[in-house]
Each structure stands twice: as structure tokens, then as C-alpha cells.
Amino acid sequence: MSFIVIAGNIGAGKSTLTRLLSEKYGWQPYYESVSDNPYLRDFYADMRRWAFHLQVYFLSRRFIEHQRISTSRNIVVQDRSIYEDAEIFARNLHDMGNMDDRDYENYIALFETMTSFLRPPDLLVYLRADIPTLVNQIKARGRDFEQDIDPSYLERLNMLYEDWIERYDKGPLLVVDSITLDFVHNREHQEEILTMIKRTLEKQVSVDQSP
């Protein structure tokens, strides 16, 4: 069994890539909870009021998913990881003053306890994208509650993603430039990135199984 995570900012193409990998190779997909999320719309309307609630919801959902993935007998590809919740989104909300120190410390303590029981992914794929790409793809997918996201908010998230990726040490990492590889719209780029991920995973499995 192998466990691949697709990481990246809002609008980077995580769900699209997860779907493409699932369709191409038959890998089992796990998508981020969006349509059934009871806090997301309220959060975008009032971040300070709903930040802690939203992050705890994401944390609990992804912990349950991560546990299920760990017991799966299939190759699994997950749209966004539990690690991004703490390293990127909760950290950013705290930095912006939308989550106070007490709630943030409580959240991080809960995150660290939960993740101590989890096996990290076999491969993390990070989709690096600039702000114009993110904004265009957010508008194109048409989720109404995302249309007023401030580009400066996306920029802060991008900075935190780059900091996290630079420190990432939980396993193999593949960084994909989704600016030059437009796998969302370009069929040739789709094939290129799918092949790249499959070969990277096969190489890692070969290393893990070597005596």
C-alpha cells in the first residue's frame, strides 16, 4: 500500500490532480471536505469568529481520513494533508489575529497529539503556484464563498507553504511548478505530471523494499 498526499494553496489544482491520478491509475481518492463543511461559508464571512471552529473541524475530519488511509490495502491519493492544517492555515489565522493565543495553543496541542499516532505519507506532492494562477483557478471553479478571497491572503499562505516545504522532513517530497505545468487545462502537461508522480512513487517503493 502507498499513500500519496497532494499539497498546495487554495486553487493550486489539488482536487483536479487527485482526480486525474485516480482516473489514470485507479488509485483511491480522498477529497477535502468542502460541500458538506458546516463552517466554511461562515468562516469566509467572519474569519475571527469561526477560525477555531473551522480548524478543529478540518483536523478531526483529516485525522479520521488519515487513519482510514493507513489501514487501506490500496494505493491512496489524498487532497491536502492534516499537516497543512497546522503548518499553514491555523498558523496564518493566528498570525493575522483571527485566532487568539489560547485557542491556537489548544489547537496545536491537539494536532501534535493526533499526529503522533499517524504514519506520514509515502510521497508528498507540493503544487507550487503564483497568485495570478491561484486567483484565476479559484474564479474558474466558481465556488461563491471563495470569490472574495483577498489575494494578499493567498500570498500569506504561499509564504507559509514555502517555509513548510523547506522544513519538510516526514518523507519523500516532489515539488511541481504548476505555473509551467498547466495540468488543469493542458492534456500534454497532464500526462507529464501523472507520469512524473508515478515514477517517483515507484522509485520510492523500490528503495523501501530494497534489502
C-alpha positions in Angstrom: 0.0 0.0 0.0 1.2 3.5 -0.8 0.0 6.9 0.5 0.4 10.0 -1.6 -0.6 13.5 -0.5 -1.3 16.4 -2.9 -0.5 19.7 -1.1 -0.8 23.3 -2.1 -2.6 26.6 -1.7 -6.3 27.3 -2.4 -6.8 26.9 -6.2 -3.5 25.2 -6.9 -5.2 22.2 -8.5 -5.1 19.6 -5.8 -8.6 18.2 -6.4 -8.0 18.1 -10.1 -4.7 16.3 -9.8 -6.2 13.9 -7.2 -9.0 13.1 -9.7 -6.6 12.6 -12.6 -4.4 10.2 -10.7 -7.4 8.2 -9.6 -8.8 8.0 -13.1 -5.4 7.2 -14.7 -4.1 4.6 -12.3 -7.1 3.5 -10.3 -5.8 4.9 -7.0 -8.3 5.5 -4.3 -9.0 9.2 -3.9 -9.7 11.1 -0.7 -11.0 14.7 -1.3 -11.0 17.6 1.0 -14.4 18.2 2.7 -15.9 21.3 1.1 -19.6 21.0 0.0 -20.6 19.4 3.4 -18.4 21.6 5.6 -20.7 23.3 8.1 -18.3 26.1 8.9 -16.6 27.2 5.6 -19.2 29.7 4.4 -19.4 31.3 7.8 -15.6 31.4 8.1 -15.1 33.4 4.9 -17.8 35.8 6.1 -16.2 36.3 9.6 -12.8 34.6 10.0 -12.2 35.8 13.5 -15.5 34.3 14.7 -15.2 30.9 13.1 -11.4 30.3 12.7 -11.0 27.9 15.6 -14.2 26.0 14.8 -13.2 25.5 11.2 -9.7 24.4 12.0 -10.9 21.8 14.6 -13.4 20.5 12.1 -10.7 20.1 9.4 -8.4 18.5 12.0 -10.9 15.9 13.2 -12.0 15.0 9.6 -8.5 14.6 8.3 -7.4 12.6 11.3 -10.2 10.1 10.7 -9.3 10.0 6.9 -5.6 9.5 7.7 -6.5 6.6 10.0 -8.6 5.0 7.3 -5.9 5.5 4.7 -3.3 3.8 7.0 -5.4 0.6 7.0 -6.3 0.7 3.3 -4.9 -2.1 1.1 -5.0 0.2 -2.0 -2.7 3.0 -3.3 -4.4 6.1 -1.9 -4.1 9.8 -3.0 -5.3 12.5 -0.6 -6.3 16.0 -1.5 -4.5 18.1 1.2 -2.9 16.7 4.4 -3.5 17.1 8.1 -0.1 18.7 8.4 -1.2 21.7 6.2 -4.0 22.5 8.7 -1.5 23.3 11.4 1.6 24.4 9.4 -0.3 26.7 7.1 -3.9 27.6 7.9 -4.0 27.7 11.7 -0.6 29.4 11.8 -1.8 32.0 9.3 -5.0 32.7 11.2 -3.1 33.1 14.4 -0.6 35.4 12.7 -3.4 37.5 11.3 -5.0 37.9 14.8 -8.0 35.7 13.8 -7.2 33.0 16.3 -6.1 34.1 19.8 -3.2 32.6 21.7 -5.3 30.4 23.9 -7.2 28.8 21.0 -4.1 28.4 18.9 -2.1 26.8 21.7 -5.0 24.4 22.4 -5.3 23.6 18.7 -1.5 22.9 18.3 -1.5 20.6 21.4 -4.4 18.7 19.9 -2.7 18.5 16.5 0.6 17.2 17.9 -1.2 14.6 20.0 -3.2 13.3 17.0 -0.3 13.3 14.5 1.9 11.3 16.9 -0.4 8.3 16.2 -0.2 8.7 12.4 2.1 7.3 9.7 3.3 10.0 7.4 2.7 9.8 3.6 5.0 7.8 1.4 5.1 10.8 -1.0 4.2 14.4 -0.7 3.5 16.3 -3.9 3.6 20.1 -3.5 1.9 22.2 -6.2 3.7 25.5 -6.3 1.6 28.3 -7.9 1.8 32.1 -8.1 -1.1 34.4 -7.1 -2.5 35.1 -10.6 -2.7 31.3 -11.2 -4.5 30.8 -7.9 -6.9 33.6 -8.5 -7.8 32.5 -12.0 -8.4 28.9 -10.9 -10.5 30.0 -7.9 -12.7 32.1 -10.2 -12.9 29.4 -12.8 -14.2 26.7 -10.3 -16.9 29.2 -9.2 -17.4 28.5 -5.5 -19.3 31.6 -4.5 -17.9 31.8 -0.9 -14.3 31.9 -2.4 -14.8 34.7 -4.9 -14.0 37.5 -2.5 -10.8 36.0 -1.1 -8.2 38.7 -0.8 -5.1 38.0 -3.0 -3.0 39.2 0.0 -4.4 36.3 2.0 -3.3 33.8 -0.7 0.1 35.5 -0.7 0.5 34.9 3.1 -0.5 31.3 2.6 2.1 30.9 -0.2 4.8 32.2 2.1 3.9 29.7 4.8 3.8 26.9 2.3 7.3 27.7 1.1 8.5 27.8 4.7 6.9 24.5 5.5 8.2 22.8 2.3 11.7 23.9 3.1 11.5 22.3 6.5 9.5 19.2 5.5 11.2 16.0 6.8 8.5 13.4 7.1 9.3 11.6 3.9 9.9 11.9 0.1 8.9 15.2 -1.4 8.1 16.1 -5.1 7.7 19.8 -5.9 5.7 20.6 -9.0 5.7 24.0 -10.7 2.0 24.2 -11.6 2.7 27.5 -13.4 4.8 26.0 -16.2 2.9 22.6 -15.9 -0.7 23.6 -16.6 -2.2 20.2 -15.9 -5.6 21.7 -15.3 -6.0 22.7 -19.0 -3.2 21.2 -21.0 -3.5 17.4 -21.8 0.2 17.0 -22.5 1.1 18.6 -19.2 -1.4 16.2 -17.5 0.4 13.2 -18.9 3.8 14.6 -17.9 2.8 15.2 -14.3 1.0 11.9 -13.9 4.0 10.0 -15.2 6.3 12.1 -13.0 4.4 11.2 -9.9 4.0 7.5 -10.7 7.8 7.2 -11.5 8.7 9.0 -8.3 6.4 6.7 -6.2 7.7 3.6 -7.9 11.3 4.7 -7.2 10.5 5.3 -3.6 8.8 1.9 -3.2 11.8 0.2 -4.8 14.1 2.0 -2.3 11.8 1.0 0.6 11.8 -2.7 -0.5 15.5 -3.0 -1.1 17.4 -5.1 1.5 
